[in-house]
Amino acid sequence: MTTIQDPPAEAAVPAAAQAVATGTATPRRKGGDAPGVVGRRSWWGAAFAAPHSIGLVVFTAFPIIASLVVSFMNWPMLGERSWAGLANYERLFTDPIFRTVTFNTVVFVVLYVPLNLIVSLGLAAWLTPKIKHRHVFRVLFFIPTVTPIVANVVVWRMLYQPGGAIDATLQSTVGVNAPNFLADDKWAMLAVVAMSVWQGFGYNMLIFSAALDSVPENQLEAAQLDGAGAWQMFWRIKFPLISPSIFFATMMTLITSFQVFVQPFVLTKGGPGTATETLVQYIYNTGFQTQQLGLASAGAWVLFVIILGITAVQFLGQKRWVHYE
Amino acid sequence: MSELTRARPATSANRTVNPRALPRTHRQSGRVRGIVGYVMLCLVALLFVSPLIYMVATSLKPSADVFTTPPTLWGSSIEWGNYVQAFTYLPFARFILNGVFVAAAGTAINVAVAVLSGYAFSRLRWRGRNAVFILFLATLMIPQDVLVIPMYVMMQGFGWVDTFQALIIPWAFTALGAFLVRQFFLTVPQELDDAARVDGAGAIRTFFSVMLPLARPTMAVLAVFSFISYWNSFLWPLVVVNDVEARGTIPLGLQQFFGQQGSEWNLVMAASVISMLPTVILLVLLQKHLVKGIVTSGLGGR
């Protein structure tokens, strides 16, 4: 608990976000420099950072730029490569399947992100420090986020199956058949979303939980004595105080949810038809099934630009509801 | 009233409001509500873990009892043999070994480079530091899934397709670790460096004999995150591994097993349980440290 004494803005806004805010690697210190060693230190610092920096340049910065180039080329898995100009992007924007997968991805995001945030925030607010065996609950809710997502999906596939646990329970209690969740295009996306929320809300729950813990006790007491109910206390006091964490969690969840792949891929293979096929699966299919790496790179860049755009909009919009200390 | 509560904070067991200050009936109904709330929380938790319970129960059923109406938790007998079959049908022991090898090697590289760069970003002054730091920040914005295609093209260029190094090296340099380590080193007092320098220790000695031992808990947290994300990684192995039986990791093996044994749900569930055990054990053993790591970095293993 000693580590979480800072106000919530610091406690749950990550290192990276703080660094963005200050724009520098370290806060300036007074008298930190010993005379005469500046030159040597300057050399050592670069040397210490070199292995990581070189690795990042080679395995992240270079590929992302290279892929922009590849996206303007015909680049089959094997065989002749040639310049294609904007042809890949033209193909993407006229391809009805690309439109469908983009739409599906947006539907997933629109359903998943609010549900994830509501569930994680609700449970974090419920699991106050007063709850007995709170850490046991936390661990339980956190299990699916650290176990292989493929394994989790396989379990849910069995639950959703006709004759599976959900169907059998409905039959024996109410006497009706459950819908065939994964084969019915009205249900398939909802099934994917429900499974994903179950699997993924653990991280946000922990972040919110820590932020709520660091809300100053005296503010809550004061509000309580003024006659505020639990609901009011949450929205008027806790919510504004933890808004930086909520902002951060919303952003991370948005970014990751646009990349949804494993859940639909293993649950439905993108089906029925293309009802649950997502952008990343489209990229995977064009890259590694039909082996057009140029077209797949163009798809990846479209996804990247969508994510950057969403992030930018979030940052611009945060002034209206995020309160930093 | 506020003065009252402030006057005797030690006697107030309940931290938000002194229960003694409330009328009796209010206190009792509060307690009843507390119990009802707790029972509800337990039910929510039970509902939440029920898929996992169902998974373990199914993994121990004979195949004839898997689909029954009404559903039953336990089959007519407990079939530990399902686990043996899961291990013999596909080389699951090999998948586990591959997974451990890939995750351990990747984690070792990741922790080593991150502890050095995190130290450089927090406690050393050097030209270009802020520029490099901004590069690190920028890479956090790039989703890994977007990198899969260019990374594959690169692996083709290196001749690394379907090799262990392709599974390990490309993701060993993620920037997350640098932030975690940097965040930790910012809390270490400057006096320690000064003392080491007075004792005549150079940059290398200061780092290895003073700083590194202090950073051990942070490195452990980073190691666990890194291990978990390697262990669970699916898209990249799916793309880069051709010979699954030789170089497959657990998620890949599980998916293949599922593809071939999709109707043998008890075996599939046994395989799933096997794949989940290592990370669940890590989580239970190290929960406190992991929570701390996630909360301070905000990024852990996402």
Contacts between the chains, C-beta under 8 A, distances in Angstrom:
chain1	res1	chain2	res2	distance
A	3	B	292	6.0
A	3	B	295	8.0
A	3	B	296	7.0
A	4	B	295	6.8
A	11	B	295	6.8
A	12	B	295	6.1
A	12	B	298	6.6
A	13	B	298	6.8
A	14	B	179	7.1
A	14	B	296	7.4
A	14	B	297	5.3
A	14	B	298	2.7
A	14	B	299	5.7
A	15	B	179	4.0
A	15	B	180	6.8
A	15	B	182	6.4
A	15	B	183	4.1
A	15	B	296	6.9
A	15	B	297	5.6
A	15	B	298	7.3
A	16	B	137	6.2
A	16	B	140	5.7
A	16	B	179	5.1
A	16	B	297	7.7
A	16	B	298	7.3
A	16	B	299	6.8
A	17	B	298	7.1
A	19	B	133	6.9
A	19	B	137	6.3
A	19	B	179	7.2
A	20	B	137	6.2
A	23	B	130	7.4
A	24	B	130	5.5
A	24	B	133	7.4
A	25	B	121	4.4
A	25	B	122	7.2
A	25	B	129	5.2
A	25	B	130	5.7
A	25	B	133	4.0
A	25	B	182	7.4
A	26	B	121	6.7
A	26	B	122	5.4
A	26	B	123	7.5
A	26	B	182	7.9
A	26	B	186	6.8
A	27	B	186	7.3
A	29	B	190	6.1
A	32	B	125	7.6
A	32	B	190	5.9
A	33	B	125	6.8
A	34	B	194	7.6
A	34	B	197	6.0
A	37	B	197	7.7
A	38	B	125	7.0
A	40	B	203	7.1
A	41	B	124	5.7
A	41	B	125	5.5
A	41	B	126	6.6
A	41	B	203	6.7
A	42	B	125	6.6
A	42	B	126	4.4
A	42	B	127	5.5
A	43	B	126	7.2
A	44	B	120	7.9
A	44	B	124	6.0
A	44	B	126	7.2
A	44	B	203	4.1
A	44	B	204	7.8
A	45	B	120	4.7
A	45	B	124	3.5
A	45	B	125	6.3
A	45	B	126	2.8
A	45	B	129	6.2
A	46	B	120	7.5
A	46	B	126	5.0
A	46	B	127	7.3
A	46	B	128	6.8
A	48	B	116	4.5
A	48	B	117	6.5
A	48	B	119	5.7
A	48	B	120	3.7
A	48	B	124	6.3
A	48	B	207	7.6
A	49	B	116	6.9
A	49	B	117	4.5
A	49	B	120	4.0
A	49	B	121	6.9
A	49	B	126	7.7
A	49	B	129	7.6
A	49	B	132	5.9
A	51	B	112	7.6
A	51	B	113	4.6
A	51	B	116	6.2
A	51	B	117	7.4
A	52	B	113	4.0
A	52	B	114	6.3
A	52	B	116	6.5
A	52	B	117	3.7
A	52	B	136	7.9
A	52	B	173	6.0
A	52	B	175	7.8
A	52	B	178	6.1
A	53	B	117	6.8
A	53	B	132	5.6
A	53	B	135	7.1
A	53	B	136	7.7
A	55	B	113	6.1
A	55	B	172	6.7
A	55	B	173	3.1
A	56	B	135	6.9
A	56	B	136	6.7
A	56	B	139	5.5
A	56	B	173	5.0
A	56	B	175	6.4
A	57	B	135	7.7
A	58	B	173	7.9
A	59	B	151	7.2
A	59	B	154	7.9
A	59	B	169	7.2
A	59	B	170	4.8
A	59	B	171	7.6
A	59	B	172	8.0
A	59	B	173	5.5
A	60	B	139	4.7
A	60	B	142	6.2
A	60	B	147	6.7
A	60	B	173	7.0
A	60	B	174	8.0
A	61	B	135	7.0
A	61	B	139	6.7
A	62	B	154	7.7
A	63	B	147	5.5
A	63	B	150	3.6
A	63	B	151	5.2
A	63	B	153	7.7
A	63	B	154	5.7
A	64	B	142	5.6
A	64	B	146	7.2
A	64	B	147	6.4
A	64	B	150	6.5
A	66	B	150	5.1
A	66	B	153	6.9
A	66	B	154	7.2
A	67	B	146	7.7
A	67	B	147	7.6
A	67	B	149	5.9
A	67	B	150	3.5
A	67	B	153	7.6
A	70	B	149	7.4
A	70	B	150	6.5
A	70	B	153	6.3
A	75	B	153	7.3
A	123	B	44	7.8
A	126	B	37	7.9
A	126	B	41	6.3
A	127	B	41	7.8
A	130	B	14	8.0
A	130	B	15	7.8
A	131	B	38	7.3
A	131	B	41	7.0
A	132	B	38	7.1
A	135	B	287	6.4
A	135	B	288	7.8
A	137	B	41	7.0
A	137	B	45	5.7
A	138	B	287	7.3
A	138	B	291	7.2
A	139	B	283	6.3
A	139	B	284	6.3
A	139	B	287	5.4
A	140	B	45	5.5
A	140	B	48	6.6
A	140	B	49	5.6
A	141	B	45	7.3
A	141	B	48	6.3
A	142	B	283	6.5
A	142	B	287	7.8
A	143	B	49	7.4
A	143	B	52	6.7
A	143	B	276	7.9
A	143	B	280	6.0
A	143	B	283	6.7
A	144	B	52	7.8
A	145	B	301	8.0
A	146	B	228	5.2
A	146	B	232	7.5
A	146	B	279	4.6
A	146	B	280	7.3
A	146	B	282	7.3
A	146	B	283	5.2
A	146	B	301	7.3
A	147	B	232	7.1
A	147	B	275	7.3
A	147	B	276	4.1
A	147	B	279	5.3
A	147	B	280	6.3
A	148	B	231	6.9
A	148	B	232	4.5
A	148	B	234	7.4
A	148	B	250	6.0
A	148	B	251	4.6
A	148	B	254	6.7
A	148	B	275	4.9
A	148	B	276	6.7
A	148	B	279	7.6
A	149	B	232	6.1
A	149	B	234	6.5
A	149	B	251	7.3
A	150	B	234	5.6
A	150	B	251	4.2
A	150	B	254	5.0
A	150	B	255	5.4
A	150	B	258	7.9
A	150	B	275	7.5
A	151	B	251	7.4
A	151	B	254	6.0
A	151	B	271	8.0
A	151	B	272	4.0
A	151	B	275	4.6
A	151	B	276	5.3
A	152	B	51	7.8
A	154	B	254	6.8
A	154	B	258	5.5
A	154	B	268	6.0
A	154	B	269	7.8
A	154	B	272	5.4
A	155	B	51	5.0
A	155	B	52	7.2
A	155	B	54	7.0
A	155	B	55	4.6
A	155	B	269	7.1
A	155	B	272	6.1
A	156	B	51	6.4
A	158	B	54	7.5
A	158	B	55	7.8
A	158	B	58	6.9
A	158	B	265	5.6
A	158	B	268	7.7
A	158	B	269	7.2
A	159	B	51	6.0
A	159	B	54	6.9
A	161	B	67	7.9
A	163	B	67	4.3
A	163	B	69	7.4
A	164	B	67	7.1
A	165	B	54	5.6
A	165	B	71	5.3
A	168	B	67	7.0
A	168	B	68	6.8
A	168	B	69	4.5
A	168	B	70	6.3
A	168	B	71	4.1
A	169	B	70	7.2
A	169	B	71	5.7
A	171	B	69	5.1
A	171	B	70	7.6
A	172	B	69	5.3
A	172	B	70	3.3
A	172	B	71	7.1
A	173	B	70	7.8
A	198	B	48	7.1
A	198	B	51	7.2
A	203	B	294	6.6
A	203	B	300	7.5
A	203	B	302	6.1
A	206	B	291	5.8
A	206	B	294	5.2
A	206	B	295	6.6
A	207	B	294	6.8
A	207	B	295	6.5
A	207	B	298	6.3
A	210	B	291	7.4
A	210	B	295	4.1
A	217	B	15	6.2
A	217	B	16	7.4
A	220	B	16	5.9
A	221	B	2	7.5
A	221	B	5	6.9
A	221	B	16	6.2
A	221	B	17	7.0
A	222	B	2	7.3
A	224	B	16	6.1
A	224	B	17	5.5
A	225	B	1	6.1
A	225	B	2	5.5
A	225	B	17	7.8
A	248	B	298	5.9
A	252	B	298	7.6
A	252	B	299	7.5
A	252	B	302	6.3
A	255	B	143	6.4
A	256	B	143	7.7
A	256	B	302	6.0
A	258	B	143	7.6
A	259	B	143	5.2
A	259	B	144	7.8
A	259	B	145	4.3
A	259	B	146	7.8
A	261	B	145	6.5
A	261	B	235	5.9
A	262	B	234	5.3
A	262	B	235	7.1
A	266	B	255	6.5
A	266	B	258	7.5
A	280	B	145	5.0
A	280	B	235	7.4
A	283	B	145	7.5
A	283	B	148	7.5
A	283	B	149	6.6
A	284	B	148	7.6
A	284	B	235	7.1
A	284	B	238	7.8
A	284	B	239	7.3
A	287	B	148	7.5
A	287	B	149	5.1
A	287	B	152	7.1
A	287	B	239	7.7
A	288	B	152	7.8
A	288	B	239	5.9
A	293	B	149	5.9
A	293	B	152	7.3
A	293	B	153	6.0
A	296	B	149	4.9
A	297	B	149	5.1
A	297	B	150	6.6
A	300	B	145	7.7
A	300	B	146	4.6
A	300	B	148	7.5
A	300	B	149	5.3
A	300	B	150	7.7
A	301	B	146	7.6
A	303	B	143	7.4
A	303	B	145	7.6
A	303	B	146	5.9
A	304	B	142	7.2
A	304	B	143	6.9
A	304	B	146	4.7
A	307	B	141	7.8
A	307	B	143	6.0
A	307	B	146	7.8
A	308	B	141	7.0
A	311	B	141	6.8
